[in-house]
Structures are given as structure tokens and as C-alpha cells.
Amino acid sequence: MKRLFFLFFCFLFLHAAVAQAQTQPLQEIIVSTGDSITVGYPFCPGATADGCICVGCYVPRVMALSGIPTTNVGYIYSETAYERNMINTHLNQYKPAILTIYSGNNDIQYNSAAQDVSNAISNLAYIVDRCLSYGTRPVIATLGPQFGQWAWRLPYILQINQGIRQLAASRGIAVADIGNALWGQQQYFTSDGIHPNLSGHEIIANLFYQAINQCAYDISPSSAYFSGSGGTGSVSVTPRTGSLCSWKAVSHVDWIVVTGASGGAGSGTVSYQVAYNNTGRERTGTLTIAWRTFTVIQRKAPALTFLPLLLGEE
């Protein structure tokens, strides 16, 4: 009987530990992915932005404009295939509320350009969809032009940009249309014909900042309390700027289930159900709704009446 009692409480402890591990709300940070332009080359000459201070580059500028802590995970040799392979790592490591995507500049190779265009769009679609399923808000950029010895890439960049705009429209996400803003504007690029100068970075940062604000929502309430027996509730979603960008509702724990309006565009109401709390302790879980964190705190259920039987008590 004592062994049964011990095993029972081991089960309760493990169940509570798993529930706690699942409670991972998104962080109010921006993660910026991309290639050497995101790193800040040539102002940051390394393979990554680690240890480099370039306040005029677009990622630090986005952080200054938005007031949101921003992490630069750019890699100088990155292609969209690399970003595709890294997206789950970035999401799980940083749990960002927003992820900016500026990738594809390195994809186009001379002998495989047509296929490279198709692959780039497919990879970007995968990255966007992973963000949306995770609850992170993706903000994607079109590619800027390239000059000089790289000008042969321009027709293929136009094709990628068309695919990016179509992808964003189909998913209801915001676009930083760098291609449209900088097309033919060689004065905003360094002598290598690919990398923006600091004036170009300023334009890129402003475009990302505008795109980030384009799809801002508020939720009400932002938290709820439940007894151990569980129950149902709802959350109102309201666009902050009149935007009709699409949004999703994602639960980060298995004991809170979205039962109605798991996504939409513009205003909406999300319904959810909280399960009975059998962990023996108070617990906290979160949902990401329209890229905002909704917190549920649930008290523990009353003591189980059959414990005396396990202890061998009459």
C-alpha cells in the first residue's frame, strides 16, 4: 500500500512538472532573421552581429523605433534554406512575439536561378507558417535591388518579391516592401552593389517599423482566474489601428483548449475551456491571441477523497 501511495504522488509530481514545462508564454521581443544585410555588413564584418555595435544598421534602429528588445540572429552566408532549417530553433529558444524575415538575397545562383526563385518562395512560406502556428507574428520583407555585377539577378528578385507579396496576402501578414522603396535607388547602397549604406538601413528600419505597427491588436481581458474545477471563458480581440491583418489564437498548455474563433481578421471573440486541475497545486497557463499573451491562473482542486484508502486508513 505504501508503494502504491509513493507511485501515486510520483505521478502527481511528474504531471505538474510537465504542465509547468508547457507554460511558455511568448516573450515581448523581436527576433530578426536574415543574411549579411541583417548582420549589418560591411559595418559589422563578422559572420554574425555578435559583438558588433552598429546603431545605424536596421536591426538596432527597429529596436530604437519600436522600444521592443530585439535579437539579431542574422548569418552572413544565410539563404532561405538555412532560415528554414533554423526557424524551429529560433522559435523555441527565444519565443518571440515578432519575427522579422529579410531573406533571399543569397539564393539566386547563375546556373539555377529559376529553380532558386521557386525554392526561396517555398522556404519563406514554411517559415511564415511555422511562425503562425507557434503564435509568433511574422513580418516579411521584399528584397532590395542589386547593382553592378549583380544586376543580372534583378528579374529573379522581382519574381521573388512578387511571390513574397502574394504569400503575405494569402496569410494576412504585414510586408516591409523594401523592394518597392529602394528599387533603382543606387545611392542607398555601398560600392559592392548589394549592401545598403546607413541611409539605406534607415529606410529599411522605418519600413519594418511601419509593418510591425500595421497589424497591432489589443485583447480584453488579458488574464483570468479559475477554480480547480475549470470552466469556460472568452477574450475580445480589437485591432489597434483598424488593420484587418489575420491573427490566431494558440494555447501553450494542454489543459486550456481554444473552442471558438481560433483565428480571424479584425475584431473577434475567442472562446476557450479550462480543464479540471488534477495536479494538486495551483497552475498558470498562457494563450497567444492576436500576438498578445493571455494568462490563466487556476487554483488547485479540492483534496481527493480516496487518499485515505491509499494510505490504508478506514
C-alpha positions as CSV (number, residue, x, y, z in Angstrom):
1,M,0.0,0.0,0.0
2,K,2.9,2.4,0.8
3,R,4.4,1.6,-2.6
4,L,1.1,2.5,-4.3
5,F,1.0,5.7,-2.3
6,F,4.5,6.6,-3.4
7,L,3.8,5.9,-7.0
8,F,0.7,7.9,-7.0
9,F,2.5,11.0,-5.7
10,C,5.3,10.5,-8.2
11,F,2.6,10.6,-10.9
12,L,1.2,13.9,-9.5
13,F,4.7,15.4,-9.3
14,L,5.6,14.4,-12.9
15,H,2.3,15.6,-14.2
16,A,2.8,19.0,-12.5
17,A,6.3,19.3,-13.9
18,V,5.1,18.6,-17.4
19,A,2.4,21.2,-17.1
20,Q,4.9,23.7,-15.8
21,A,7.2,23.0,-18.7
22,Q,4.4,23.5,-21.2
23,T,3.7,27.0,-19.8
24,Q,6.0,29.0,-22.0
25,P,4.4,32.3,-23.0
26,L,5.8,34.3,-25.9
27,Q,8.3,37.0,-24.9
28,E,7.8,40.6,-25.8
29,I,10.9,40.6,-28.1
30,I,11.6,40.8,-31.8
31,V,13.9,38.3,-33.4
32,S,15.4,39.4,-36.7
33,T,16.5,36.8,-39.2
34,G,18.3,37.2,-42.5
35,D,21.7,37.3,-44.2
36,S,24.6,39.8,-44.3
37,I,22.3,42.8,-44.6
38,T,20.6,41.8,-41.3
39,V,24.0,41.2,-39.7
40,G,25.0,44.8,-40.8
41,Y,27.8,44.0,-43.2
42,P,30.2,45.8,-44.0
43,F,29.7,47.8,-40.8
44,C,29.7,44.5,-38.9
45,P,32.3,42.4,-40.8
46,G,31.8,39.2,-38.9
47,A,29.6,36.2,-39.8
48,T,27.1,37.3,-37.2
49,A,26.3,40.5,-35.4
50,D,27.7,39.2,-32.1
51,G,30.0,41.8,-30.5
52,C,29.3,44.4,-33.2
53,I,27.8,47.8,-32.4
54,C,26.2,49.4,-35.5
55,V,23.5,51.7,-34.1
56,G,22.8,52.9,-37.7
57,C,22.0,49.4,-39.0
58,Y,18.4,48.4,-39.5
59,V,18.0,45.9,-36.6
60,P,19.2,48.3,-33.9
61,R,17.1,51.0,-35.5
62,V,14.0,48.9,-35.4
63,M,14.6,48.3,-31.7
64,A,15.0,52.0,-31.1
65,L,11.9,52.9,-33.0
66,S,9.7,50.2,-31.5
67,G,11.0,50.2,-28.0
68,I,10.9,46.4,-28.1
69,P,14.1,44.4,-27.2
70,T,15.4,42.9,-30.5
71,T,17.7,40.0,-31.1
72,N,19.7,39.7,-34.3
73,V,20.2,36.1,-35.5
74,G,21.3,37.1,-38.9
75,Y,24.1,35.0,-40.6
76,I,26.2,36.4,-43.3
77,Y,26.0,33.4,-45.6
78,S,22.3,32.7,-45.0
79,E,19.9,31.6,-47.7
80,T,16.2,30.8,-47.2
81,A,17.0,27.1,-46.9
82,Y,19.2,27.9,-43.9
83,E,16.5,30.0,-42.4
84,R,14.0,27.2,-42.9
85,N,16.3,24.8,-41.0
86,M,16.8,27.3,-38.2
87,I,13.2,28.5,-37.7
88,N,12.2,26.0,-35.1
89,T,15.4,26.6,-33.1
90,H,14.7,30.4,-33.1
91,L,11.1,30.0,-32.0
92,N,11.9,27.5,-29.3
93,Q,14.9,29.4,-28.0
94,Y,13.6,32.9,-28.0
95,K,9.8,32.5,-28.1
96,P,9.5,35.9,-29.8
97,A,6.3,37.8,-30.1
98,I,7.5,39.1,-33.5
99,L,9.9,37.7,-36.1
100,T,11.2,39.8,-39.0
101,I,12.3,38.0,-42.1
102,Y,14.6,39.5,-44.7
103,S,16.0,36.6,-46.6
104,G,16.5,35.5,-50.2
105,N,19.3,37.8,-51.3
106,N,21.9,35.0,-51.5
107,D,19.6,32.4,-53.0
108,I,19.9,33.3,-56.7
109,Q,22.8,31.5,-58.4
110,Y,23.6,31.9,-62.1
111,N,23.1,28.3,-63.2
112,S,19.9,27.6,-61.3
113,A,18.2,31.0,-60.9
114,A,14.7,29.8,-62.0
115,Q,14.6,27.0,-59.5
116,D,16.2,29.2,-56.9
117,V,13.2,31.5,-57.1
118,S,10.7,28.7,-56.6
119,N,12.7,27.2,-53.7
120,A,13.0,30.6,-52.0
121,I,9.3,31.3,-52.0
122,S,8.6,27.7,-50.7
123,N,11.1,28.1,-47.9
124,L,9.7,31.5,-46.9
125,A,6.2,30.1,-46.9
126,Y,7.3,27.4,-44.5
127,I,9.0,29.9,-42.2
128,V,5.8,32.1,-42.1
129,D,3.6,29.1,-41.5
130,R,5.8,27.9,-38.6
131,C,5.6,31.3,-37.0
132,L,1.8,31.5,-37.3
133,S,1.3,28.0,-35.9
134,Y,3.6,28.9,-33.0
135,G,1.8,32.2,-32.3
136,T,4.6,34.4,-33.3
137,R,3.8,37.3,-35.7
138,P,5.9,37.2,-38.8
139,V,6.8,40.4,-40.6
140,I,8.4,39.7,-44.0
141,A,10.3,41.9,-46.3
142,T,10.7,42.0,-50.1
143,L,14.2,42.1,-51.4
144,G,16.1,45.2,-52.3
145,P,17.7,45.7,-55.8
146,Q,21.3,44.7,-56.6
147,F,23.6,46.7,-58.8
148,G,26.8,46.4,-60.8
149,Q,28.0,42.8,-61.4
150,W,24.9,41.6,-59.6
151,A,22.3,43.4,-61.7
152,W,21.7,40.2,-63.7
153,R,19.7,39.0,-60.6
154,L,17.1,41.8,-60.9
155,P,14.5,39.8,-63.0
156,Y,14.7,37.0,-60.4
157,I,14.5,39.3,-57.5
158,L,11.3,40.8,-59.0
159,Q,9.8,37.2,-59.2
160,I,10.7,36.5,-55.6
161,N,9.2,39.8,-54.5
162,Q,6.0,39.0,-56.3
163,G,5.9,35.7,-54.5
164,I,6.6,37.4,-51.1
165,R,3.7,39.8,-51.6
166,Q,1.3,37.0,-52.7
167,L,2.5,34.9,-49.7
168,A,1.8,37.8,-47.3
169,A,-1.6,38.5,-48.8
170,S,-2.6,34.8,-48.5
171,R,-1.5,34.6,-44.9
172,G,-2.8,38.1,-43.9
173,I,0.6,39.3,-42.6
174,A,2.4,42.6,-43.0
175,V,5.1,43.3,-45.6
176,A,8.1,45.7,-45.3
177,D,8.2,46.5,-49.0
178,I,11.9,47.2,-49.3
179,G,12.0,46.3,-53.0
180,N,9.4,48.9,-53.8
181,A,11.1,51.6,-51.7
182,L,14.7,51.1,-52.9
183,W,14.2,49.9,-56.5
184,G,16.6,51.8,-58.7
185,Q,18.0,53.8,-55.8
186,Q,21.7,53.0,-56.0
187,Q,22.6,56.0,-53.8
188,Y,21.3,54.0,-50.8
189,F,23.8,51.1,-51.4
190,T,27.5,50.6,-50.8
191,S,30.0,50.2,-53.6
192,D,29.6,46.4,-53.7
193,G,26.1,46.9,-55.2
194,I,24.3,44.6,-52.7
195,H,24.6,46.0,-49.2
196,P,22.7,49.2,-48.1
197,N,24.6,52.1,-46.7
198,L,23.5,53.6,-43.4
199,S,20.9,55.8,-45.2
200,G,19.5,52.6,-46.8
201,H,19.4,50.9,-43.4
202,E,17.4,53.8,-42.1
203,I,14.8,53.3,-44.8
204,I,14.7,49.6,-44.1
205,A,14.2,50.1,-40.4
206,N,11.3,52.6,-41.0
207,L,9.6,50.1,-43.3
208,F,9.9,47.3,-40.8
209,Y,8.7,49.6,-38.0
210,Q,5.6,50.6,-40.1
211,A,4.9,46.9,-40.9
212,I,5.2,45.9,-37.2
213,N,2.6,48.6,-36.3
214,Q,0.3,47.7,-39.2
215,C,-1.0,44.6,-37.5
216,A,-1.3,45.6,-33.9
217,Y,-4.2,44.2,-31.8
218,D,-5.4,44.6,-28.2
219,I,-7.2,41.9,-26.2
220,S,-9.5,42.2,-23.2
221,P,-9.3,40.9,-20.6
222,S,-5.6,39.9,-20.5
223,S,-5.9,37.3,-17.8
224,A,-8.5,35.2,-16.0
225,Y,-8.8,33.1,-12.7
226,F,-10.5,29.7,-12.4
227,S,-11.3,27.4,-9.7
228,G,-9.9,23.9,-9.7
229,S,-13.0,22.5,-11.4
230,G,-12.2,24.6,-14.6
231,G,-14.7,26.3,-16.8
232,T,-15.1,28.4,-19.9
233,G,-14.2,31.9,-20.9
234,S,-13.8,34.4,-23.7
235,V,-11.4,37.1,-24.9
236,S,-12.2,40.0,-27.1
237,V,-9.8,41.0,-29.9
238,T,-9.7,44.6,-31.2
239,P,-7.5,46.0,-34.0
240,R,-5.5,48.9,-32.6
241,T,-5.1,50.7,-36.0
242,G,-8.1,49.5,-37.9
243,S,-6.0,46.8,-39.6
244,L,-7.6,43.7,-41.0
245,C,-4.4,41.6,-40.7
246,S,-5.2,38.0,-39.8
247,W,-4.5,36.7,-36.3
248,K,-4.6,33.3,-34.5
249,A,-5.3,32.0,-31.0
250,V,-2.8,29.4,-29.8
251,S,-2.8,27.6,-26.5
252,H,0.6,26.7,-25.0
253,V,-0.7,24.2,-22.5
254,D,-2.8,21.1,-23.0
255,W,-5.3,21.9,-20.3
256,I,-6.6,25.1,-22.0
257,V,-8.3,24.4,-25.3
258,V,-9.5,27.1,-27.8
259,T,-13.1,26.1,-28.6
260,G,-14.2,29.0,-30.8
261,A,-12.7,31.6,-33.2
262,S,-9.2,30.2,-33.3
263,G,-8.3,32.9,-35.8
264,G,-9.7,35.8,-37.8
265,A,-9.1,39.2,-39.2
266,G,-10.1,42.4,-37.5
267,S,-12.3,42.2,-34.4
268,G,-13.3,38.9,-32.9
269,T,-14.0,36.9,-29.8
270,V,-12.0,33.8,-28.7
271,S,-13.7,31.1,-26.6
272,Y,-11.7,28.7,-24.5
273,Q,-12.2,25.9,-22.0
274,V,-10.1,25.2,-18.9
275,A,-9.9,21.6,-17.7
276,Y,-10.2,20.2,-14.2
277,N,-6.9,20.7,-12.2
278,N,-5.7,17.3,-11.0
279,T,-2.1,18.4,-10.4
280,G,-2.6,19.1,-6.7
281,R,-1.3,22.6,-7.0
282,E,-2.1,26.0,-8.5
283,R,-1.1,26.3,-12.1
284,T,-0.6,29.0,-14.7
285,G,-1.0,28.7,-18.5
286,T,-1.0,31.0,-21.4
287,L,-2.6,31.5,-24.8
288,T,-1.2,33.8,-27.5
289,I,-4.2,35.6,-29.0
290,A,-3.5,38.1,-31.8
291,W,0.1,38.0,-30.7
292,R,-0.8,39.1,-27.2
293,T,-0.3,37.0,-24.1
294,F,-3.4,35.9,-22.3
295,T,-2.8,34.3,-18.8
296,V,-4.9,31.8,-17.0
297,I,-4.3,31.1,-13.3
298,Q,-6.2,28.1,-11.9
299,R,-6.4,27.1,-8.3
300,K,-5.9,23.6,-7.3
301,A,-8.9,21.2,-7.0
302,P,-10.1,20.1,-3.5
303,A,-8.2,17.2,-1.9
304,L,-9.1,13.8,-3.3
305,T,-11.3,11.9,-1.0
306,F,-9.9,8.5,-1.8
307,L,-6.4,9.2,-0.5
308,P,-7.2,7.7,2.9
309,L,-7.9,4.4,1.2
310,L,-4.5,4.5,-0.4
311,L,-3.0,5.1,3.0
312,G,-4.8,2.1,4.4
313,E,-6.9,4.2,6.7
314,E,-10.5,3.4,7.4
